[in-house]
Amino acid sequence: MLPVVVLDACVLYPAAQRDLFMWLAAEGAIRAHWTNQIHDEWMRNVERDYSVARRDLERIAKLMNLASGDSLIGRYRQFEPLFPRTDAKDRHVAAAAVAARKRSGSDVATVITWNLKDFNHKELAQAGLAVESPDVFLCRLFAASPECVVSAFVRMRDNLRNPPKTTQECADTLFAQGLVSFAALIRKSI
């Protein structure tokens, strides 16, 4: 069964990370999920930090939803009370992971976030969830399915046309965004 993941806003905020996870989903390496609330958070922050027009960001979110089939999670708020020790601003992410796990019939779903300290790991485990940083998750995924991960990376790289980027440039961008170990794996593999 494919890993079921919920991508936190901090993972979708950087374009290269968002792009990589989308290509992993397209390649069939993961079942990626998010909510409209997660979309709103990353879009609001990109709009604020980079002055990108909201309509452009909404177009990206719409394309993400269309490209990934059942990725958009709804009806998740009912699970928030399961996470009283998780940071209040992140309970919705954990709740979405419960809904994604139940929808997929998976034994476990993983919250992918850079904000590991905001999630109570014991609460998550009791709900059939795990939490990992993007770097740790991607390295684990690479170990389990290197061909699929490399293929997704190559598709991401080859899709960049304005300007085009080399493998090294793409790996450097991911490295700069915190994917240090994963970028090293990619550099060795391609």
N, C-alpha and C positions, 0 to 999 in steps of 0.2 A: 504494500500500500504506500502511496506517495506521502511524504511528509505534509501534514496539514499545518499551515502557519498563518498567523495574523501579524501583519506588518504594521508596526507602530508608526506614527507620523514622523518621528525622528529618522526612520529608515527611508521613508518616501520623500522626505524633504530634499536630500541631495539628488540631483537628476541622475547621476551615474549609478548610484545604488538602486534607485527606483527602476531605472532602465534594466539593470542586471537582474533584479528580481522578476521583472516582467518577462524577460527572455527565458529565465528559468521556468516560469510558469508555462510559457508558450512551448518550451522544449519538453514539457511533461516531467520535469524534475521535482516540482513541488505543486501543492494546491494552495495558492496564495489567497488571502482574504483581508478585508478591511471593511470599514463602515463609512457612512457619510460623515460622521463626526471626525473620524481619522482623516478623511479627505479634507474636511474644512480646516483642520488644524495645520496640516502641512501646506495647504494652499495659502492660508492666511499668513503664515510665516515667510513663505517664498515671496508673496506679494509685498510684505513689509520690508524684507531684507534686500530684495533685488528689483523692486518696482516693476514686477511682471504684471501685466494686466490680468485682472481676475477672470475675464472671459477666456483668456488663453489657458489659464490653469484649469478652469472648469472643463474646457475642451479636452485637456489631458486626462482629467478624472473620468470623463465620459468615455473616452477611448479605452482607458484601463478597464472600466466596468464592462464594456462591450467585448474586449479582447479576452477576458478571463471568465466568461460564462457566469458561474455562480459565486464569484468572488465577493460581491457586495453582500454583507451580512446585515440583516434587520432583526427585529424582535430579540434583542440581546439584553436590554436593560433589566429584565426580570432576574438575571443572574448576578447583578452587581452586589446584592446582599451576601453572596458567598465570599466576598473579599473585603471584610472590614479593616484588615491590617494593611492592605495594599493602599498606596497613596490615592487619595480621593480623585485626583485628576486622571488617574490611570485605571480606575476600576472598570471603566467602559471598555478598555482594551481587553482586559481579562475576561469580562463578560462576553465580549464578541468571540473570544477564543473558545469559550464553552459552547456557544451557539454553533461555531464552525465545526467543532469536534462532533457534536451531536448530529449535525446535518450530514457530515461525511461518514458517520458510523465508525470513526477511528477511535482507538483506545486512548490516544493522546494527541493534543495539539500544542504547538509551540508558539509563544509570543516572541517575536523577534524585535528587540529594542536595544538602544544604547543606554537606556535608563534602568538598568538591572536593579538598582537599589530601591526603586519605587515599587517593586512588586514583592509581595511576601511569598517566598518560595514554598513554604509549607502549605499555605492556602491554595496555591496553584496546583501543587501535587495532589491535594485532596480532591480537586476538581478535574483531575486527569489532564493537567496542563504542565508545561515546562516553560522556562524562559531562558533565552540565550541572546548573546550579542550577535550582530550580523556576522562578524568575523569568525566567531566560534562555530556558528551554524554553517556558514559556507565551507569552512574547512572540513567539518564533519560530513557535509553533503558531498564534497569533493572526494573524500576517502571512500564513501559508499558508492558513488556513481561518477567517476572522473570523466568518462566520455560525454555524458549528458551535460555536465557542468562546463566542460571545455567547449562543447558545441554551442551552448547558450552564450558563453562569453564571445566566441567567434562571431555569432550572429549579431550580438550587440555591437561589437567593434565594426563589423562590415556594414552595419546599418547607419553608422555615423558618416555623413557625407559633407556636412557644411560646418566646420571643416572635417575631412576624414582624419582618423587617428590610427596610429600604429598600435600593436599589442602593448608595447612599452608605455606609450602615452596613456592608454586606457588603464593599464595596471598602476601607473603612477597616480592617476586621478583617484582610483579606488584606494590606493595606499594613503593618499592625502586625506581621504574621508574616513580613515580609521580601519580599513580592511587590510591591515598590515600583513598578517600571516597568509590570508587568501591571495593577496597580490603576489607574494613570494611564490606560492604554489603555481599561480598562473604563469609567472615569468619562467619557471622551470619547465612547464608543460608545453608551451607553445613556441 
